[in-house]
């Protein structure tokens, strides 16, 4: 039993850190994509009732909206600086907005509240 616990500790904690990976508890794996751009993208207004927008759309290819169970609720592919994305048909609750950039790379994921 001691050997199993030692092996489990090595696999889950020590080896990933040694090769430069982060665990889910230490941070978001996608956060570096936003930092690489040098611009923080925010979703506004938050909370919202009908529409959302992005503070910066440069390099954004699509925006996906998920409920907290992980189900994709909306997808927006025609992204423009002055264009608002309609979420008024979604039920009240908390949603995750995933912003996708070039080559399908996740730029960031933000949490919004729909009233």
C-alpha positions as CSV (number, residue, x, y, z in Angstrom):
1,X,0.0,0.0,0.0
2,X,2.9,2.4,0.8
3,X,4.4,1.8,-2.6
4,X,1.1,2.5,-4.4
5,X,0.6,5.8,-2.5
6,X,4.2,6.8,-3.3
7,X,3.7,6.0,-7.0
8,X,0.4,7.9,-7.1
9,X,2.0,10.9,-5.5
10,X,4.8,10.9,-8.1
11,X,2.4,10.6,-11.0
12,X,0.0,13.3,-9.8
13,X,2.2,15.9,-8.3
14,X,6.0,15.6,-8.8
15,X,6.4,14.4,-12.4
16,X,4.0,17.1,-14.0
17,X,5.8,19.9,-12.1
18,X,9.2,18.5,-13.2
19,X,8.2,18.6,-16.9
20,X,6.6,22.1,-16.6
21,X,2.9,21.3,-16.6
22,X,0.5,22.7,-14.1
23,X,-2.3,20.9,-12.4
24,X,-5.9,22.0,-12.5
25,X,-5.6,23.2,-8.9
26,X,-2.6,25.5,-9.6
27,X,-4.0,27.5,-12.4
28,X,-5.8,27.5,-15.7
29,X,-3.9,25.9,-18.6
30,X,-5.3,28.5,-21.0
31,X,-4.4,31.6,-19.1
32,X,-1.1,32.0,-20.8
33,X,-2.7,32.6,-24.2
34,X,-4.3,35.8,-22.9
35,X,-1.0,36.9,-21.2
36,X,0.9,36.2,-24.5
37,X,-1.4,38.7,-26.2
38,X,-0.6,41.4,-23.6
39,X,-4.3,42.4,-23.6
40,X,-6.9,41.2,-21.1
41,X,-10.2,40.5,-22.7
42,X,-13.3,41.2,-20.6
43,X,-16.9,40.2,-21.3
44,X,-19.4,43.0,-20.6
45,X,-21.9,43.9,-19.2
46,X,-21.7,41.4,-16.3
47,X,-24.4,40.6,-15.1
48,X,-26.2,40.8,-18.4
49,X,-29.8,40.4,-19.5
50,X,-29.8,40.3,-23.3
51,X,-26.4,41.0,-25.0
52,X,-22.7,40.6,-24.3
53,X,-19.7,42.2,-25.9
54,X,-15.9,42.0,-25.7
55,X,-13.5,44.7,-24.8
56,X,-11.0,43.6,-27.5
57,X,-11.8,41.4,-30.5
58,X,-8.4,41.4,-32.2
59,X,-7.5,37.8,-33.1
60,X,-10.8,36.4,-31.8
61,X,-12.3,33.8,-34.2
62,X,-15.3,32.7,-32.2
63,X,-17.0,32.9,-28.8
64,X,-18.7,29.9,-27.2
65,X,-21.1,30.0,-24.2
66,X,-21.4,27.0,-21.9
67,X,-23.6,26.3,-18.9
68,X,-21.9,25.1,-15.7
69,X,-22.6,21.5,-16.6
70,X,-20.4,22.0,-19.6
71,X,-23.1,22.0,-22.3
72,X,-22.5,24.3,-25.2
73,X,-25.4,26.8,-25.3
74,X,-24.4,29.3,-27.9
75,X,-21.6,29.8,-30.5
76,X,-20.8,33.1,-32.2
77,X,-18.4,33.1,-35.2
78,X,-19.0,36.6,-36.7
79,X,-17.0,38.7,-34.2
80,X,-16.7,42.4,-34.7
81,X,-15.7,45.3,-32.3
82,X,-19.1,46.9,-32.3
83,X,-21.2,43.7,-32.5
84,X,-23.1,42.5,-29.5
85,X,-23.9,38.8,-29.0
86,X,-27.5,37.9,-28.1
87,X,-27.9,35.8,-25.0
88,X,-31.4,36.9,-24.0
89,X,-32.9,33.5,-24.8
90,X,-30.7,31.7,-22.2
91,X,-32.2,31.0,-18.8
92,X,-31.1,32.9,-15.8
93,X,-27.9,31.5,-14.3
94,X,-24.1,31.4,-14.5
95,X,-22.3,30.8,-17.8
96,X,-18.8,30.3,-19.0
97,X,-17.8,32.3,-22.1
98,X,-14.8,30.7,-23.9
99,X,-13.0,33.0,-26.3
100,X,-11.2,31.2,-29.1
101,X,-8.4,32.7,-31.2
102,X,-6.2,31.8,-34.1
103,X,-5.9,28.1,-34.9
104,X,-8.5,27.2,-32.3
105,X,-6.4,28.2,-29.4
106,X,-8.3,29.2,-26.3
107,X,-7.5,32.8,-25.4
108,X,-9.4,32.9,-22.2
109,X,-12.6,31.8,-20.4
110,X,-14.7,34.2,-18.4
111,X,-17.7,33.7,-16.1
112,X,-20.8,35.8,-16.6
113,X,-24.1,36.0,-14.8
114,X,-27.3,36.0,-16.9
115,X,-30.2,37.7,-15.1
